[in-house]
Amino acid sequence: MFRTLATAAILALTVTAAQADTSSQLGARIHAAAEKACAPEAAPGMHPSAHYDAIFEHCVYRISNSAMTKYQAAARAKAVQNDRLAGN
């Protein structure tokens, strides 16, 4: 179930990334989408709360990092392709 949510979040992040104007907007959108995807892992009211907060934060970090890595790789590939088309 979580893999399905993570895959859907990454797909949504990819579409969102294509629409982002600046890197700060991209980072904010990715972080917001990662928080949404990780919401089922947040357990408000559970004890110890530090443990559940750490699980949630790790989930957000993992998804955000994965999405940014994929976005940066796609941007690099596009830049290389543009250089080839330009004859550089």
C-alpha positions as CSV (number, residue, x, y, z in Angstrom):
1,M,0.0,0.0,0.0
2,F,2.7,2.4,0.9
3,R,4.7,1.7,-2.3
4,T,1.6,2.6,-4.2
5,L,1.2,5.9,-2.4
6,A,4.9,6.6,-2.8
7,T,4.8,5.8,-6.5
8,A,1.7,8.1,-6.9
9,A,3.4,10.8,-5.0
10,I,6.5,10.6,-7.1
11,L,4.4,10.7,-10.3
12,A,2.6,13.8,-9.0
13,L,5.9,15.3,-8.0
14,T,7.2,14.8,-11.5
15,V,4.2,16.6,-13.0
16,T,4.5,19.3,-10.4
17,A,8.2,19.7,-11.1
18,A,7.6,20.2,-14.8
19,Q,5.3,23.2,-13.9
20,A,7.6,24.8,-11.3
21,D,9.1,28.2,-12.1
22,T,12.0,28.2,-9.7
23,S,14.0,25.7,-7.7
24,S,12.6,27.1,-4.4
25,Q,9.1,26.6,-5.6
26,L,10.0,23.1,-6.8
27,G,11.5,22.2,-3.4
28,A,8.4,23.6,-1.6
29,R,6.1,21.6,-3.9
30,I,8.1,18.4,-3.5
31,H,8.1,18.8,0.3
32,A,4.4,19.4,0.5
33,A,3.6,16.4,-1.7
34,A,6.0,14.2,0.3
35,E,4.2,15.3,3.5
36,K,0.9,14.4,2.0
37,A,2.2,11.0,0.9
38,C,3.7,10.3,4.3
39,A,0.5,11.4,6.2
40,P,-0.6,7.8,6.8
41,E,2.7,7.2,8.7
42,A,2.1,10.1,11.1
43,A,0.5,8.8,14.2
44,P,-0.8,11.8,16.2
45,G,-1.4,11.0,19.9
46,M,0.8,7.9,19.8
47,H,3.5,7.4,22.4
48,P,6.4,7.9,22.2
49,S,5.7,10.8,19.9
50,A,9.4,11.3,19.1
51,H,9.5,7.8,17.6
52,Y,6.5,8.5,15.3
53,D,7.7,12.0,14.4
54,A,11.1,10.5,13.4
55,I,9.3,7.9,11.2
56,F,7.3,10.7,9.5
57,E,10.3,12.9,9.0
58,H,12.4,10.1,7.6
59,C,9.6,9.3,5.1
60,V,9.3,12.9,4.0
61,Y,13.1,13.1,3.6
62,R,13.3,9.8,1.6
63,I,10.5,10.8,-0.8
64,S,11.7,14.4,-1.2
65,N,15.3,13.2,-1.8
66,S,14.1,10.6,-4.3
67,A,12.0,13.1,-6.3
68,M,14.7,15.7,-6.3
69,T,17.3,13.2,-7.5
70,K,15.0,12.1,-10.3
71,Y,14.2,15.7,-11.3
72,Q,17.9,16.7,-11.3
73,A,18.8,13.6,-13.5
74,A,16.0,14.5,-15.9
75,A,17.2,18.1,-16.1
76,R,20.8,17.0,-16.7
77,A,19.6,14.6,-19.5
78,K,17.6,17.4,-21.1
79,A,20.6,19.8,-20.9
80,V,22.8,17.2,-22.6
81,Q,20.2,16.6,-25.2
82,N,19.9,20.3,-25.9
83,D,23.7,20.6,-26.2
84,R,23.7,17.8,-28.7
85,L,20.9,19.5,-30.7
86,A,22.8,22.8,-30.6
87,G,25.9,21.1,-31.9
88,N,28.1,21.8,-28.9
